[in-house]
Amino acid sequence: MSLRRATLAGAVAILAFAVSSLAFNPIVVDETLGSGAVLAGMPPYPPGHPHVYFYERAFSLGNHVTSWALRLGFERDWISATRNTLALFLALFAPYCAALALTRRWALAAGAAIFAALEAPTAYDGLYPVLVYPDIYSHGQIGQSLAVLVAAAWAGGATRTAALLTGLMPMLHAGVVAPLWIFTLLYLGFSRNRARGTELRRALAGGALGLALNAAFFAWTRWKASPFESIPPYSAPGDDTAARNFVALTDFHRQLPDFTRFGYAVHFIVFAMLAFALLRGGRELGERSNGPAAAARWLVVFAGVAWLFTFGCAAAQALGVLPYPLLMSMPSRVSNLSTILLGPFVVTAVAGALERVEATQRGAFWAAVGSSFVAAAVWILQRGPWQVRDQVGVVAFGLAAAAGLWAVRRSRRDFPWICVACAVLAGVLFVLYPQPVRHWSFLGGIGVGLVALTLGGALARSQPVLAHSGAAFALCGGLLAAAVNMPGRWVDFGKNWRCDVPSRFDREMVAWMKANVAPDEPVLTAAWVRLEVQQKTGHPVLAETETLWMLTYMPELGSAVAPLFRDLYEVDYSRARDVLALSGGGRFKLTNPYWSMVWRDRTPERWAELAHKYDFELVVSPEDTQLALPKVVDGNLWDLYRIPRD
């Protein structure tokens, strides 16, 4: 099968999987329902509100696409379902394409997609999560997957597509632009297999078109944006003091990463092992597999750029010299680009190692992989989804290590190095992460792989069907595990409640609002927990957790947000000394009990003053933070209150 046909077939199959997931899981409300509603004026926000200033200037095509869909009359659930499908599709299609570029074999590429469908990459994320199944925060998930997809397009020779998407990337997701563009420049400058002549000029024209569309989009958003001004009761943006204080004292996404974290320490060691295997294998295969060997080199370079960017920004941040625009982009999450490539790297390394062993041993090994998938499916059926994400990745690394050890067991040059690397990884797992599910899974993967290659290989010699059907069994087992893992995402109350899936209380709250207040009635929500009220009700939100995160992307909003939070939550981020006093001199986290204490102790008279100043009457508060106000909807986790009007 040609690369183009394999890519198209994979896209169709993965899209069918993503669409099917909607039949087995509830729709997750998407973050663009809030931003898109603000841009569409549905409902209108009060003039001068900081949310309006932010979303009018936020450089994100996704926000505007949702606003256009709302204006055209599309249902909110339909918009969320579309974004859910897109996010899941890209989370699986990006590793599929990367593995296809590396191996030129659709079955191995499907293995990389299965690795992602079992959510193995989510255990190796950094301070910012890697997501597979839909979450309200789709921008980051889609952007990270797109960056890997573009890198795979460059490495696989799809030059025109890669160039166009590279040029478009700023308005698709600006946070991954720096590492992607660095990689692109390296590829164009040093790749021996890049397009040349007319083909290169056409590709670069596509990239230039993408950049031109970015410039036009930027100019259009700035032309439509409201000028900064003070419209009482809201203050004008302009000063970034509060934003810098929030980043320094509260924001956890932009702190120095803890490199002992599983997603950094283990992830980097595994990346180094897989990179060595891919580069070593490519050099030995030479011109006979020039395409895959070149793709391996350049995807390793892409992941290496991600790691260098992460480490470099962390060093600059520790020295206090990191420019704020780079800090704003959350550089610690760039290592997630390498995380998404772990699946493609694993299947490629395994396939390369198995090329050096007998066909009977190869079939037995794939049969062992299929058996592992079946065991994972049984485990998921017993425990539910999300329960095998740690084990899948570590077992896969163990199986890859076993294949590598067996393939080079007679090499005096390579065998000692693989033994040392496996010992280092096992030691790190034992010392830093004492949970047996991790280190024993790695050693178990090695054991299963070696047993399959020895005893299984001997059995396969007497049973030829095992040698010929092992790979098919592995693929079927993987598809079974992925299918079993798809339904039943944690969606309801108690420990598995999630704020981005409408609950019974949300439906009751929406029904009460429709019957009792105007569609544009603002709602004040607790800022120390995620409630996502606007996405679920369609009502404008006076302030919420997301209001604080806006500061990290648009620091000049500080002078508009700080007075709002000083009044509504009695936290003044414009005065670092006051915030430090609330936390006792340390970091002032959103989990600090002060946030809820202020609301519990607030008198009805003070609530009435705030309601008069900001023209609102609805408040949503967690069940454990009871307010001195009339309760109109009693939920089991959140309550809706109404401030009496004189």
C-alpha positions in Angstrom: 0.0 0.0 0.0 1.4 3.4 -0.9 2.0 6.1 1.7 -0.8 8.2 0.4 -3.3 5.3 0.5 -2.1 4.2 3.9 -2.5 7.8 5.2 -6.0 8.1 3.8 -7.1 4.7 5.1 -5.7 5.5 8.5 -7.5 8.8 8.5 -10.8 7.2 7.7 -10.4 4.5 10.3 -9.4 6.8 13.0 -12.2 9.3 12.2 -14.6 6.4 12.4 -13.2 5.6 15.9 -13.4 9.2 17.0 -17.0 9.6 15.8 -17.9 6.2 17.4 -16.7 7.4 20.8 -19.5 10.0 20.8 -22.0 7.1 20.9 -20.4 5.6 24.0 -19.4 8.8 25.9 -21.1 12.0 26.8 -20.3 15.2 25.0 -17.6 17.2 26.7 -18.3 21.0 26.7 -15.6 22.8 24.8 -13.7 25.8 26.0 -14.4 27.7 22.8 -18.1 27.8 23.7 -17.1 30.5 26.2 -14.7 32.5 24.0 -16.9 32.0 20.9 -20.0 33.3 22.7 -18.2 36.4 23.9 -17.0 37.1 20.3 -20.5 36.4 18.9 -22.2 38.6 21.6 -24.4 35.7 22.5 -25.2 36.8 25.2 -23.6 40.2 25.3 -21.1 41.0 28.1 -21.2 44.2 30.0 -19.1 46.9 28.2 -15.5 47.1 29.5 -15.5 43.6 31.0 -12.0 42.1 30.8 -13.3 38.9 29.1 -14.3 41.0 26.1 -10.9 42.6 25.8 -9.2 39.3 26.1 -11.1 37.2 23.6 -11.2 40.0 21.0 -7.4 40.0 21.0 -6.7 36.4 21.6 -4.8 35.1 18.5 -6.8 31.9 18.1 -8.7 30.8 15.0 -10.6 28.2 17.0 -12.3 30.8 19.1 -13.5 32.7 16.0 -14.7 29.5 14.2 -16.9 28.7 17.1 -18.2 32.3 17.2 -19.1 32.0 13.5 -20.8 28.7 14.1 -22.9 30.2 16.9 -23.9 33.1 14.7 -25.0 30.6 12.0 -27.3 28.9 14.5 -25.4 25.7 15.2 -26.3 24.0 18.5 -23.8 24.3 21.3 -23.7 20.5 21.7 -23.0 20.1 18.0 -20.0 22.5 18.3 -18.6 20.7 21.3 -19.1 17.3 19.6 -17.2 18.5 16.6 -14.3 19.7 18.7 -14.4 16.5 20.7 -14.1 14.5 17.5 -11.3 16.7 16.1 -9.2 16.5 19.3 -9.5 12.7 19.6 -8.9 12.3 15.8 -5.7 14.3 15.9 -4.5 12.6 19.2 -4.5 9.3 17.3 -3.8 10.4 13.7 -0.6 12.3 14.6 1.2 9.2 16.0 -0.2 7.1 13.2 1.3 9.4 10.6 4.6 9.6 12.5 4.9 5.8 12.6 3.9 5.6 9.0 6.7 7.9 8.1 9.1 5.9 10.2 8.2 2.4 9.1 6.2 2.7 5.8 3.9 -0.1 7.2 0.3 0.7 8.0 0.0 -2.1 10.6 2.9 -0.7 12.7 1.4 2.8 12.3 -1.9 1.4 13.6 0.1 0.0 16.6 1.2 3.6 17.4 -2.4 4.8 17.2 -3.4 2.0 19.6 -0.7 3.0 22.0 -2.3 6.4 22.1 -5.8 5.1 22.2 -4.9 3.2 25.4 -3.8 6.6 26.8 -0.2 5.5 27.5 1.2 9.0 26.5 -0.9 10.7 29.3 1.4 9.1 32.0 4.5 10.9 30.5 3.2 14.5 30.3 4.9 17.4 31.9 3.4 20.2 34.0 0.8 20.6 31.2 -1.2 17.5 30.4 -1.1 15.3 27.3 -4.7 14.4 26.6 -6.2 11.7 24.3 -9.9 11.6 25.0 -11.7 15.0 24.9 -11.4 17.5 27.7 -12.8 21.1 27.9 -9.3 22.5 27.2 -9.0 21.4 23.6 -6.7 24.2 22.3 -3.6 22.6 23.8 -4.5 19.1 22.9 -5.2 20.0 19.3 -2.1 22.2 19.0 0.3 19.6 20.3 -1.1 17.0 18.0 -0.9 19.3 15.0 2.8 20.1 15.7 3.7 16.4 15.7 1.6 15.9 12.6 3.4 18.7 10.8 6.8 17.3 11.9 5.8 13.9 10.6 4.7 15.5 7.3 8.2 17.1 6.9 9.9 13.9 7.8 7.7 11.8 5.5 8.1 14.0 2.5 4.7 15.6 2.4 6.4 19.0 1.8 3.5 21.1 0.6 1.2 20.1 3.4 3.9 20.5 6.0 4.9 24.0 4.7 1.3 25.3 4.6 0.5 24.0 8.2 3.8 25.4 9.5 2.9 28.8 8.2 -0.7 28.5 9.6 0.5 27.3 13.0 0.5 30.6 14.9 -3.2 31.1 14.7 -3.9 27.4 15.2 -1.8 27.2 18.4 0.9 29.8 19.1 2.4 27.8 22.0 4.1 25.3 19.8 5.4 27.7 17.1 8.9 28.2 18.5 10.0 24.6 18.6 8.2 23.7 15.3 9.8 26.6 13.4 13.2 25.8 14.8 12.8 22.2 13.6 11.6 23.4 10.2 14.6 25.7 9.7 16.9 22.8 10.6 15.1 20.5 8.2 15.2 22.9 5.3 18.9 23.8 6.0 20.3 20.3 6.5 18.0 17.6 5.2 19.4 15.7 2.2 16.0 14.5 1.3 14.0 17.7 1.3 12.3 18.9 -1.8 14.3 20.9 -4.2 13.7 23.2 -7.2 10.2 23.8 -8.3 8.7 21.5 -5.7 10.5 23.4 -2.9 9.4 26.8 -4.3 5.8 25.6 -4.4 6.0 24.4 -0.8 7.6 27.6 0.4 4.8 29.5 -1.4 2.3 27.5 0.7 4.2 28.4 3.8 4.2 32.1 2.8 0.5 31.9 2.2 0.0 30.5 5.7 2.1 33.4 7.1 0.1 35.9 5.1 -3.2 34.5 6.4 -1.8 34.9 9.9 -0.9 38.5 9.3 -4.4 39.2 7.8 -6.1 37.4 10.8 -4.0 39.4 13.2 -4.9 42.7 11.5 -8.5 41.8 11.4 -8.8 40.9 15.1 -7.0 44.1 16.1 -9.2 46.2 13.8 -12.4 44.7 15.4 -11.2 44.8 19.0 -12.6 47.4 21.3 -10.2 50.1 22.5 -8.9 49.8 26.1 -10.9 52.2 28.3 -12.3 52.4 31.7 -16.1 51.8 31.7 -17.3 51.7 35.3 -17.4 49.5 37.3 -14.5 48.0 35.3 -11.0 49.5 35.1 -9.0 49.8 31.9 -6.3 47.4 31.0 -2.7 48.6 30.7 -0.6 47.5 33.7 0.9 44.1 34.0 1.8 44.1 37.7 -1.0 41.8 38.7 -0.2 39.3 35.9 3.4 39.0 37.0 2.4 38.6 40.6 -0.1 35.9 39.7 2.5 34.0 37.7 5.0 34.3 40.5 2.7 33.4 43.4 -0.2 31.2 42.1 0.2 30.0 38.5 1.5 26.4 38.5 1.9 25.9 34.7 4.8 28.4 34.5 6.9 27.3 37.4 10.3 25.6 37.1 9.5 22.0 36.2 10.4 19.2 38.6 12.7 17.0 36.6 12.2 14.1 39.0 8.6 14.0 37.8 7.7 10.8 35.9 6.9 12.7 32.8 10.4 14.2 32.7 12.9 11.8 34.3 11.5 8.5 32.9 10.3 10.1 29.7 13.8 11.5 28.9 15.6 8.2 29.6 13.1 6.3 27.4 13.5 8.9 24.7 17.3 8.7 24.8 17.1 4.9 24.6 14.6 4.9 21.7 16.5 7.7 19.9 19.7 5.7 20.1 17.9 2.6 18.7 16.4 4.5 15.8 19.5 6.3 14.8 21.7 3.2 15.2 19.2 1.1 13.1 18.9 3.8 10.4 22.7 4.0 10.0 23.0 0.2 9.7 20.2 0.0 7.2 21.7 2.7 5.1 20.5 3.4 1.6 18.2 0.4 1.5 15.7 2.3 3.6 16.7 5.8 2.9 13.2 7.2 3.5 12.4 5.6 6.9 16.0 6.1 8.0 15.8 9.8 7.1 12.4 10.1 8.8 13.8 8.6 11.9 16.7 11.0 12.0 14.4 14.0 11.6 11.7 13.0 14.0 14.4 12.3 16.6 15.7 15.8 15.9 12.2 17.2 16.4 11.8 15.5 19.8 15.4 16.6 20.6 14.5 20.2 19.8 11.5 19.9 22.1 13.7 18.7 25.0 16.4 21.3 24.3 13.7 24.0 24.3 12.3 22.7 27.6 15.7 22.4 29.3 16.9 25.7 27.9 13.9 27.7 29.0 14.0 26.1 32.4 17.7 27.1 32.8 16.9 30.7 31.6 13.9 30.8 34.0 16.1 29.7 36.9 18.6 32.4 36.1 15.8 35.0 35.8 16.6 35.8 32.2 13.7 34.0 30.4 11.8 36.6 28.2 8.2 36.9 29.3 6.7 35.9 25.9 8.5 32.6 26.2 7.3 32.1 29.8 3.8 32.9 28.6 3.9 30.0 26.2 4.5 27.5 29.0 7.8 26.1 27.8 7.7 23.2 30.2 4.9 21.6 28.2 7.0 21.5 25.0 8.4 18.1 26.1 4.9 16.8 25.5 5.8 16.8 21.7 8.3 14.0 22.5 5.6 12.3 24.6 3.3 12.0 21.6 6.1 10.4 19.6 6.8 7.7 22.2 4.4 5.3 20.5 5.8 5.7 17.0 9.3 5.4 18.4 8.5 2.2 20.3 6.9 0.3 17.4 9.7 1.4 15.0 12.4 0.3 17.4 10.7 -3.1 17.9 10.2 -3.6 14.2 13.8 -2.8 13.5 15.0 -5.2 16.2 12.8 -8.0 15.0 14.1 -7.7 11.4 17.3 -9.3 12.8 15.6 -12.4 14.3 14.1 -15.5 12.7 10.6 -15.3 11.4 9.4 -17.9 13.9 10.7 -15.8 16.8 9.2 -12.7 15.3 5.8 -14.3 15.1 6.0 -15.5 18.7 7.0 -12.1 19.9 4.0 -10.5 18.2 1.8 -13.2 19.7 3.1 -12.1 23.1 2.3 -8.5 22.3 -1.2 -9.5 21.3 -1.6 -11.5 24.6 -0.5 -8.4 26.5 -3.2 -6.4 24.7 -5.9 -9.0 25.6 -4.8 -8.9 29.2 -5.1 -5.1 29.1 -8.6 -5.4 27.7 -9.6 -7.8 30.5 -8.1 -5.4 33.1 -10.0 -2.5 31.7 -13.3 -4.5 31.7 -12.7 -5.2 35.4 -11.4 -1.8 36.5 -12.7 0.6 33.9 -10.9 3.0 31.5 -7.9 5.1 32.5 -6.6 2.3 34.7 -3.9 0.9 32.4 -2.3 4.1 31.2 0.8 3.7 33.4 1.2 0.0 32.7 0.8 0.1 28.9 3.7 2.5 28.3 6.1 0.8 30.7 5.2 -2.7 29.5 5.7 -1.5 25.9 9.2 -0.1 26.8 10.0 -3.5 28.4 9.0 -5.4 25.3 11.0 -3.0 23.1 14.0 -3.5 25.4 13.6 -7.3 25.2 13.5 -7.1 21.4 16.6 -5.0 21.4 18.5 -7.2 23.8 17.8 -10.3 21.8 18.6 -8.7 18.5 22.1 -7.5 19.6 22.9 -10.3 22.1 26.0 -11.3 20.1 27.2 -7.7 19.6 30.0 -6.8 22.0 29.6 -3.2 21.0 25.8 -2.7 21.5 24.7 -5.3 24.0 26.5 -3.8 27.0 25.0 -0.4 26.3 21.5 -1.7 26.1 22.0 -3.6 29.3 23.3 -0.4 31.0 20.3 1.6 29.7 17.8 -0.9 30.9 19.5 -1.1 34.3 19.4 2.7 34.6 15.7 2.9 33.7 14.8 0.1 36.1 16.9 1.8 38.8 15.2 5.1 38.3 11.8 3.4 38.4 12.6 1.6 41.6 14.2 4.6 43.4 12.0 7.6 42.3 8.7 5.8 41.8 8.2 3.0 44.3 4.8 2.1 43.0 5.2 -1.6 41.9 2.8 -1.1 39.0 5.6 0.8 37.2 8.9 -0.9 37.8 7.5 -4.4 37.8 5.6 -3.7 34.6 8.9 -2.7 32.9 10.7 -5.8 34.1 7.6 -7.9 33.3 7.7 -6.6 29.7 11.3 -7.6 29.4 10.6 -11.0 30.8 7.6 -11.6 28.5 9.5 -10.5 25.5 12.5 -12.7 26.2 10.4 -15.7 26.9 8.4 -15.2 23.7 11.7 -15.0 21.7 13.1 -18.1 23.2 10.4 -20.6 24.2 7.9 -19.1 21.9 10.3 -19.1 19.0 10.9 -22.8 19.6 7.2 -23.5 19.7 6.6 -21.5 16.5 9.0 -23.8 14.6 6.7 -26.7 15.3 3.6 -24.7 14.8 4.0 -22.6 11.7 0.6 -21.0 12.1 2.0 -19.1 15.2 4.8 -17.6 13.2 2.4 -16.5 10.4 -0.4 -15.2 12.5 1.4 -13.5 15.4 1.4 -10.0 13.9 -2.3 -10.3 13.0 -3.1 -11.5 16.5 -1.2 -8.5 17.9 -3.2 -6.1 15.8 -6.5 -7.7 16.7 -5.6 -7.7 20.4 -4.6 -4.0 20.2 -7.9 -3.1 18.5 -9.8 -5.0 21.1 -8.1 -3.2 24.0 -8.6 0.2 22.3 -12.3 -0.6 21.7 -12.8 -1.7 25.4 -11.0 1.4 26.6 -13.2 3.8 24.5 -16.5 3.8 26.4 -17.3 4.8 30.0 -15.1 7.8 30.4 -15.3 9.1 34.0 -18.2 11.5 33.8 -20.4 11.6 36.9 -20.6 12.6 40.5 -18.3 11.7 43.4 -14.7 11.0 42.8 -15.3 10.6 39.0 -17.2 13.9 38.6 -15.8 16.2 35.9 -16.8 19.8 35.5 -16.8 19.7 31.7 -19.6 17.2 31.4 -23.1 18.6 32.2 -24.5 16.9 35.3 -28.0 16.7 36.7 -27.3 19.8 38.7 -26.2 21.7 35.6 -29.4 20.8 33.8 -31.5 21.9 36.8 -29.5 25.2 37.0 -30.1 25.8 33.3 -33.8 25.1 33.6 -34.1 27.5 36.6 -32.2 30.2 34.8 -34.4 30.0 31.7 -37.5 30.3 33.8 -36.4 33.1 36.2 -33.7 35.4 34.8 -32.8 37.0 31.5 -30.4 35.2 29.1 -27.7 37.8 29.6 -27.9 37.8 33.4 -24.2 37.5 34.7 -23.2 34.7 37.0 -20.4 34.9 39.6 -18.6 31.6 40.2 -16.0 30.4 42.7 -12.5 31.1 41.4 -10.7 28.4 43.3 -12.5 25.5 41.5 -13.4 24.8 37.9 -17.1 25.1 37.2 -17.3 26.1 33.5 -20.6 27.8 34.0 -20.7 29.9 30.8 -19.9 26.8 28.6 -22.8 24.9 30.2 -25.4 27.6 30.7 -24.6 30.2 28.0 -24.7 33.0 30.6 -21.9 35.6 30.9 -19.6 35.0 33.8 -18.6 37.9 35.9 -15.4 36.2 37.1 -14.1 32.6 37.3 -10.8 30.7 37.5 -10.2 31.3 33.8 -10.2 35.0 34.4 -6.9 34.6 36.2 -5.4 32.5 33.5 -6.2 35.2 31.0 -3.5 37.3 32.7 -0.8 34.9 31.7 -1.6 35.4 28.0 -2.4 39.1 28.1 -0.5 40.6 31.0 -1.8 44.1 30.4 -5.2 42.9 31.6 -3.8 43.0 35.1 -5.1 46.4 35.9 -8.6 45.4 34.9 -8.7 42.0 36.6 -7.0 43.0 39.9 -9.8 45.4 41.1 -12.4 42.8 40.1 -10.8 40.1 42.2 -10.1 42.5 45.0 -13.9 43.2 45.3 -15.3 39.8 44.6 -12.7 37.5 46.3 -10.8 39.9 48.5 -7.5 38.9 46.8 -5.5 41.8 45.4 -2.9 40.6 42.9 -1.7 44.1 42.2 -0.1 44.0 45.7 2.3 41.1 46.0 2.9 41.8 49.7 -0.8 41.4 50.5 -1.0 38.1 48.7 2.1 36.8 50.4 0.5 37.7 53.7 -2.5 35.6 52.9 -0.3 32.6 52.2 2.1 33.1 55.1 4.9 34.0 52.8 4.7 31.0 50.4 2.8 30.4 47.2 -0.8 31.4 47.3 -2.5 28.4 45.7 -6.0 28.2 44.5 -6.5 25.4 47.1 -5.8 27.9 49.9 -8.8 27.8 52.3 -8.8 31.6 52.3 -10.7 31.7 49.0 -13.7 29.8 50.4 -13.5 31.5 53.9 -14.1 34.9 52.3 -17.3 33.8 50.7 -18.5 31.9 53.8 -18.0 34.9 56.0 -19.4 37.5 53.7 -22.5 39.2 55.0 -25.7 39.6 53.0 -25.2 43.4 53.1 -21.8 43.0 51.4 -23.2 40.7 48.8 -25.9 43.3 48.1 -23.2 46.0 47.7 -21.3 44.0 45.2 -24.5 43.0 43.3 -25.4 46.7 43.0 -21.9 47.7 41.8 -21.5 45.0 39.2 -25.2 44.5 38.4 -25.5 40.7 39.0 -27.6 38.5 41.3 -26.6 34.9 40.7 -23.7 33.1 42.5 -22.5 29.5 42.1 -20.6 28.1 45.0 -19.3 24.6 46.0 -21.4 22.6 48.4 -18.7 22.9 51.1 -18.8 26.7 50.9 -22.3 27.7 52.1 -23.2 31.4 51.6 -25.4 33.7 53.6 -27.8 34.0 50.7 -31.0 32.4 49.5 -30.3 29.1 47.8 -32.4 28.5 44.6 -30.9 25.3 43.3 -29.4 22.7 45.6 -26.9 20.4 43.9 -24.9 17.7 45.4 -21.6 19.4 44.6 -22.5 23.0 43.7 -25.3 25.3 44.7 -26.9 28.3 43.0 -27.7 31.3 45.1 -29.6 34.5 44.3 -28.8 37.9 45.9 -32.1 39.6 46.8 -32.6 42.9 45.0 -34.2 45.8 46.8 
